[in-house]
Amino acid sequence: MKARPRITIRIRSALLLAFAVFAVSFYASVGQGSQAQNPQSPNPQTQNQPAPSPPPDLKSPGFQEFSDRVQKYVQLHKSIEATVPKLKTTNEPELIVAHQKILARKIKAARAHAKPGDIFTPAAKEDFLKAISSEFQGPQAPHAKATIKQGAPLGKVRLHVNEIYPESIPYTSVPPTMLQKLPKLPEEVAYRAVGRDLVLLDVKANLVVDYLPGVIPIEGTNGQ
Protein backbone atom coordinates (compact mmCIF):
# COMPACT_ATOMS: atom_id res chain seq x y z
CA MET A 1 0.00 0.00 0.00
CA LYS A 2 2.92 2.36 0.59
CA ALA A 3 4.12 2.10 -3.04
CA ARG A 4 0.93 3.57 -4.58
CA PRO A 5 1.56 7.24 -3.66
CA ARG A 6 5.00 7.07 -5.24
CA ILE A 7 3.53 5.65 -8.44
CA THR A 8 0.86 8.36 -8.47
CA ILE A 9 3.47 11.10 -8.05
CA ARG A 10 5.54 9.69 -10.88
CA ILE A 11 2.52 9.56 -13.19
CA ARG A 12 1.59 13.16 -12.36
CA SER A 13 5.17 14.32 -12.94
CA ALA A 14 5.30 12.56 -16.28
CA LEU A 15 2.00 14.12 -17.34
CA LEU A 16 3.13 17.61 -16.32
CA LEU A 17 6.41 17.20 -18.21
CA ALA A 18 4.60 15.97 -21.32
CA PHE A 19 2.19 18.92 -21.17
CA ALA A 20 5.07 21.40 -20.80
CA VAL A 21 6.91 19.95 -23.81
CA PHE A 22 3.69 20.07 -25.86
CA ALA A 23 3.04 23.70 -24.91
CA VAL A 24 6.56 24.81 -25.86
CA SER A 25 6.37 22.99 -29.19
CA PHE A 26 2.93 24.41 -29.93
CA TYR A 27 3.86 28.08 -29.33
CA ALA A 28 7.12 27.67 -31.27
CA SER A 29 5.23 26.29 -34.29
CA VAL A 30 2.71 29.14 -34.09
CA GLY A 31 5.51 31.72 -34.09
CA GLN A 32 7.22 30.14 -37.10
CA GLY A 33 3.93 29.97 -38.94
CA SER A 34 3.25 33.66 -38.47
CA GLN A 35 6.73 34.50 -39.76
CA ALA A 36 6.28 32.25 -42.76
CA GLN A 37 2.97 33.94 -43.61
CA ASN A 38 4.67 37.37 -43.62
CA PRO A 39 8.22 36.76 -44.88
CA GLN A 40 8.37 40.18 -46.51
CA SER A 41 6.59 42.28 -43.91
CA PRO A 42 7.70 45.90 -44.41
CA ASN A 43 10.17 47.47 -42.03
CA PRO A 44 8.56 50.66 -40.68
CA GLN A 45 11.96 52.37 -40.76
CA THR A 46 12.39 51.78 -44.50
CA GLN A 47 8.78 52.20 -45.72
CA ASN A 48 9.18 55.89 -46.50
CA GLN A 49 12.63 55.68 -48.06
CA PRO A 50 12.75 56.01 -51.89
CA ALA A 51 13.90 52.98 -53.82
CA PRO A 52 17.59 53.31 -54.76
CA SER A 53 18.31 53.95 -58.42
CA PRO A 54 19.94 51.10 -60.33
CA PRO A 55 23.70 51.57 -60.83
CA PRO A 56 24.66 53.06 -64.21
CA ASP A 57 25.90 50.67 -66.87
CA LEU A 58 29.50 51.75 -67.55
CA LYS A 59 29.51 49.47 -70.61
CA SER A 60 26.52 51.18 -72.22
CA PRO A 61 26.94 52.36 -75.84
CA GLY A 62 26.92 56.04 -74.82
CA PHE A 63 29.67 55.64 -72.23
CA GLN A 64 31.68 53.44 -74.59
CA GLU A 65 31.47 56.08 -77.31
CA PHE A 66 32.59 58.73 -74.81
CA SER A 67 35.56 56.63 -73.65
CA ASP A 68 36.64 55.93 -77.24
CA ARG A 69 36.65 59.64 -78.06
CA VAL A 70 38.53 60.47 -74.87
CA GLN A 71 41.20 57.95 -75.82
CA LYS A 72 41.55 59.55 -79.26
CA TYR A 73 41.93 62.96 -77.65
CA VAL A 74 44.58 61.65 -75.24
CA GLN A 75 46.51 60.14 -78.16
CA LEU A 76 46.50 63.59 -79.80
CA HIS A 77 47.56 65.19 -76.52
CA LYS A 78 50.50 62.81 -76.11
CA SER A 79 51.68 63.22 -79.69
CA ILE A 80 51.69 67.01 -79.31
CA GLU A 81 53.24 66.93 -75.83
CA ALA A 82 56.14 64.94 -77.28
CA THR A 83 57.01 67.93 -79.49
CA VAL A 84 57.13 70.36 -76.57
CA PRO A 85 60.42 70.65 -74.67
CA LYS A 86 60.09 68.88 -71.33
CA LEU A 87 59.69 71.11 -68.32
CA LYS A 88 62.43 70.59 -65.79
CA THR A 89 61.49 70.32 -62.14
CA THR A 90 60.90 73.84 -60.94
CA ASN A 91 58.98 75.80 -58.33
CA GLU A 92 58.70 78.89 -60.52
CA PRO A 93 55.04 79.31 -61.52
CA GLU A 94 55.97 81.48 -64.51
CA LEU A 95 57.85 78.62 -66.17
CA ILE A 96 55.04 76.15 -65.43
CA VAL A 97 52.39 78.47 -66.90
CA ALA A 98 54.54 79.20 -69.96
CA HIS A 99 54.99 75.48 -70.65
CA GLN A 100 51.26 74.95 -70.13
CA LYS A 101 50.38 77.69 -72.63
CA ILE A 102 52.69 76.27 -75.30
CA LEU A 103 51.04 72.86 -74.97
CA ALA A 104 47.56 74.41 -75.02
CA ARG A 105 48.31 76.52 -78.08
CA LYS A 106 49.48 73.50 -80.06
CA ILE A 107 46.49 71.38 -79.04
CA LYS A 108 44.12 74.21 -79.95
CA ALA A 109 45.69 74.43 -83.41
CA ALA A 110 45.33 70.68 -83.92
CA ARG A 111 41.66 70.87 -82.86
CA ALA A 112 40.79 74.05 -84.67
CA HIS A 113 37.33 72.78 -85.57
CA ALA A 114 36.46 71.30 -82.16
CA LYS A 115 32.92 71.98 -80.96
CA PRO A 116 30.60 71.03 -78.08
CA GLY A 117 29.46 67.44 -78.36
CA ASP A 118 32.62 66.10 -79.99
CA ILE A 119 33.39 64.11 -76.83
CA PHE A 120 30.07 64.30 -74.96
CA THR A 121 28.02 62.90 -77.84
CA PRO A 122 24.19 62.81 -77.62
CA ALA A 123 24.29 59.14 -76.61
CA ALA A 124 26.96 59.86 -74.00
CA LYS A 125 24.99 62.84 -72.67
CA GLU A 126 21.99 60.62 -72.02
CA ASP A 127 24.09 58.18 -69.99
CA PHE A 128 25.76 61.00 -68.05
CA LEU A 129 22.38 62.52 -67.22
CA LYS A 130 21.17 59.20 -65.78
CA ALA A 131 24.34 58.66 -63.76
CA ILE A 132 24.46 62.21 -62.37
CA SER A 133 20.75 62.24 -61.51
CA SER A 134 21.15 58.99 -59.55
CA GLU A 135 23.94 60.61 -57.53
CA PHE A 136 21.53 63.24 -56.21
CA GLN A 137 19.03 60.67 -54.98
CA GLY A 138 19.19 58.35 -52.00
CA PRO A 139 21.47 58.45 -48.93
CA GLN A 140 24.51 59.91 -50.74
CA ALA A 141 22.57 62.97 -52.02
CA PRO A 142 23.33 65.35 -49.07
CA HIS A 143 27.07 64.70 -49.34
CA ALA A 144 27.02 65.16 -53.12
CA LYS A 145 25.14 68.46 -52.82
CA ALA A 146 27.51 69.72 -50.11
CA THR A 147 30.56 68.88 -52.25
CA ILE A 148 29.17 70.61 -55.33
CA LYS A 149 28.34 73.76 -53.33
CA GLN A 150 31.91 74.15 -52.04
CA GLY A 151 32.95 76.33 -54.98
CA ALA A 152 32.73 80.09 -54.75
CA PRO A 153 29.46 81.64 -56.03
CA LEU A 154 29.54 82.32 -59.76
CA GLY A 155 27.75 84.64 -62.09
CA LYS A 156 26.65 83.49 -65.51
CA VAL A 157 29.43 81.28 -66.86
CA ARG A 158 30.11 80.75 -70.55
CA LEU A 159 32.72 78.14 -71.30
CA HIS A 160 34.16 77.52 -74.75
CA VAL A 161 35.43 74.24 -76.12
CA ASN A 162 39.12 74.23 -77.07
CA GLU A 163 39.84 77.34 -75.02
CA ILE A 164 42.01 77.75 -71.94
CA TYR A 165 39.98 77.49 -68.75
CA PRO A 166 39.63 81.01 -67.30
CA GLU A 167 41.61 81.59 -64.11
CA SER A 168 38.82 83.80 -62.76
CA ILE A 169 36.28 80.95 -62.71
CA PRO A 170 36.62 78.49 -59.80
CA TYR A 171 35.55 74.91 -60.21
CA THR A 172 34.67 72.07 -57.84
CA SER A 173 35.98 68.54 -57.80
CA VAL A 174 33.38 65.93 -58.64
CA PRO A 175 32.24 63.90 -55.57
CA PRO A 176 34.03 60.52 -55.31
CA THR A 177 30.72 58.66 -55.26
CA MET A 178 29.78 60.29 -58.56
CA LEU A 179 33.14 59.38 -60.09
CA GLN A 180 32.33 55.73 -59.43
CA LYS A 181 29.30 56.09 -61.69
CA LEU A 182 31.19 57.74 -64.56
CA PRO A 183 33.74 56.30 -67.01
CA LYS A 184 37.30 56.37 -65.68
CA LEU A 185 39.60 58.90 -67.30
CA PRO A 186 43.29 58.85 -68.24
CA GLU A 187 45.53 61.06 -66.13
CA GLU A 188 45.70 63.75 -68.84
CA VAL A 189 42.05 64.75 -68.34
CA ALA A 190 39.62 65.12 -65.44
CA TYR A 191 36.00 65.90 -64.64
CA ARG A 192 35.24 69.28 -63.08
CA ALA A 193 31.93 70.72 -61.84
CA VAL A 194 31.40 74.36 -62.77
CA GLY A 195 28.03 75.53 -61.48
CA ARG A 196 25.60 73.09 -63.07
CA ASP A 197 28.00 72.20 -65.88
CA LEU A 198 30.21 69.12 -66.10
CA VAL A 199 33.54 69.94 -67.73
CA LEU A 200 36.11 67.62 -69.28
CA LEU A 201 39.38 69.44 -68.59
CA ASP A 202 42.86 68.78 -69.95
CA VAL A 203 44.71 69.15 -66.66
CA LYS A 204 48.17 69.56 -68.22
CA ALA A 205 47.13 72.15 -70.80
CA ASN A 206 44.33 73.68 -68.67
CA LEU A 207 42.15 73.38 -71.76
CA VAL A 208 38.39 72.83 -71.99
CA VAL A 209 38.12 69.64 -74.03
CA ASP A 210 34.31 69.52 -73.91
CA TYR A 211 31.50 70.16 -71.45
CA LEU A 212 27.88 69.30 -70.66
CA PRO A 213 25.82 72.37 -69.68
CA GLY A 214 23.15 72.19 -66.98
CA VAL A 215 23.44 68.50 -66.16
CA ILE A 216 23.96 68.80 -62.39
CA PRO A 217 20.39 68.74 -60.97
CA ILE A 218 20.76 70.77 -57.84
CA GLU A 219 19.16 74.07 -56.86
CA GLY A 220 21.25 76.87 -55.47
CA THR A 221 24.50 75.77 -57.11
CA ASN A 222 27.06 78.10 -58.56
CA GLY A 223 25.82 79.91 -61.59
CA GLN A 224 22.20 80.03 -60.40
C-alpha angles and dihedrals in degrees: 000000000000093000095062098075090052091051091048092051091050092050092049091048091050091050093049091049092049091050092050092051090048092050093050092048092047096052092044091054091048091053093049091048093054091050092049091052091054106033092148101039107158120256107235090217093058101036094093097041116105117245111262116252116250113259114263117260105243089191094057117128093250094053091043091053090049093050092048092053092046089054091052090051092049090051088054091047093052094047091052094042088056089063094053117086109254116256112239119225106281142154094209108111092201092064092045092051092046091053090046092052093050091053092046093049092053093047091049090053091050090050097041092143097044115137139174112288097032090112102014095055120187091261091048091048091057092053092046091051091054093047095046093045091053089054091062094053130073130016096327093056098091092052092047092050092048091051094049092049093055093090120093116267112273135204121219107321124206115187124189127211115241093018130115112265108254114250090216094063115077120209135199129231114247113253112262091236089056092049088059089061095049131071113274116252133217115251092258093070137037142184118253130183114222110179103303093337127100111216130198102212130191097224096196096048095030086228129150103238095179139320143203113225122217098358098126104089102209130117120228096025125142113293095032 
